[in-house]
Amino acid sequence: MSEPTTTPAAPTLAADAMLGGLTRWLRALGLDVSYDPALDDAELVARAAEEGRVILTRDRKLVERRLARRHLLIASDEVGAQLRQVLADLAIEVVADRVLSRCLCCNAALTDLPRELALARVPPFVASTQERYRECPLCRRVFWSATHAARMRQRLAAFGVPLPQRSPPV
């Protein structure tokens, strides 16, 4: 009998206003990334320190702040290179069950939504072709796996981020 595998914990992150695109792709990988472009540097650093988050920034001045001890200075302005840097430098493992598990807008973990509750909230074609739905508990958006999810997976692969396959159920 094999030991059950556990999903390694990923660090929680806070991205500065310059990294909105990176934030979206990290959330697509299921990572907890706070992002509020309205925060100034002092507010971002204070909030990240309070919440125990690693700050992601391209701003050299920001990392000089006393409370910004846990940070990663992002080198590239290209989102694929940024994504690879975060994963490599913070030793984050991409886990199949985490991919597309968070709301890309709110950052909340998605919850299962019974099909019968989703049907009135999705387009008719989606209702006739999809069985599984999830919902953001904050913004109430409904999610399903279709061509947009496949395109996001293809884009992640094009960025050089290999996506592991889900293990078959035992």
N, C-alpha and C positions, 0 to 999 in steps of 0.2 A: 504494500500500500504506500503510495507516495504522499509526501507531506503537502498540505495545501499551500499554494503560492499566495503571497501577499503582494499587493501593489505598493511599490515604493512611494513614500510620501514625496511630493514635489514641494519646493519652496513656494511661499506666497510672494507675489511680486507687486510692485507699484511702478507704473510707467509715467514718465513725464509727458508734457503736452506735445512734444515732438515725435512721439512714438505711437500714435494712434493706429497706424497700419500694423505695426508689430503686435500691439495689444490684441487686435482682432485675431491674428493668426495664432498667438499663444493661447487665447481663449478657445479657438477651434481645436487645439490640442488638449483641451480640458484643463488648462492651468488657470489658477485663481490670480487674476491680474486686475488690480484697481487702477482706474484711469479717470481722471477728471481734468480736462484741459483748462478749466477755470481756476484751478489752484495755482497760487504762486509758489515759488521754490520753497520758501519757509514752511508754508502749509503742507506741501507734499512731503517734505523731509520729516516734519513733526508727526504727520499721520502715519507715514511708513514706519517710523521708529515705534510709535504707540502700538501699531498692529503687528510688529515683527516682520515686516515685508522687506525684501531686497529691492532697492531702487534701481530701475533701469533708466538710463539717461544718456544723452549725447552731450550734455552741458558740463564742461570741465569745472566751471565755477560752482555748480550745484554740489559736486562731490567733495568740495573743499569745506563744506559746512560741517560743523562739529558732530551733529546728530546723524549725518549721512555715512556712518561707518559701513553699513551693509549696502553696497552698491555694485553695479556693473556698468562701466562706461562703454557704451556701444560704439564700435569703431566705424561701421559702414552706414551709408545712407540708403542702402538697398535692402529691402525687407527680407529677402531670402538669406542674405549674409547675416543680417541681424538675428534672424530666427536660429540659424545654425550656431551663431556665437553664444546666444543665451543657453541653448541646449547643451553645448559643449562646456562652456565655462562654469555653468552651475550643475553640471553632471545630471541633467534631467533626462530620465528615460521616458520615451514616448510609449504610452501604454494604450493598447487597442481599446479597452473599455472606457478610457477617458476621452477619446477623440469625439468631438461634436457632442459633448455632454454638458456644456455651459452655454448660457445665452451670450451671444456675441455682443449684444448691446448693454445688458445689465450686469453681466458677470455671474449671475446666479446659476447654481446647479439646476439642471432641468429635472422635472419630475414626470413620471409616467402619467398619461392622461387617458382614461378609458375611451375607447373608440366611439361609443355612443355619445359622449360629451363633446368629442372633437368634431363630429360630423356637421353640426350646424355652423362651425367656425372655420371650415376649410372650403376651398372651391369644389364644385361637384365632381370634377375629374379626379381630384385628390381623394375625395371621399369614396369613389368607386374603385380606386387602385391601391390604396394604402390601408394597412391594418394597424400599425403601431404609431402612436403619437406621443409626443412629450410636450410639456408646457413650462414656460418660465414662471416661477411663482411671484416674481416682482412685476414684470410688464405684461404678463398674461399672453405673450405670443405663443402660437402653436407651431411645433416643429415636427417634421416627418422626414424620412430618408428617401430622397428621390434624386433627380439629375443634379440639382444644386449641390447636394452632399457629395456626389461622385465627382463633380467638377472641383470642389474644394479639396478633396483627397488627391486629385490629379495635380492641382496647383501646389499642394504641399510636397508631393513627390518631385515636381519640377524645381522646387526650392532646394531640393536635396535632403528632405526630411523623410526617411523611410518610415512607412506606417506598418506596424506589425499587424498580422491577421489575428482576428479573435480566435481564441481556442474553442474547439467544438465542445458543446455541453457534455458532461460526463454522465 
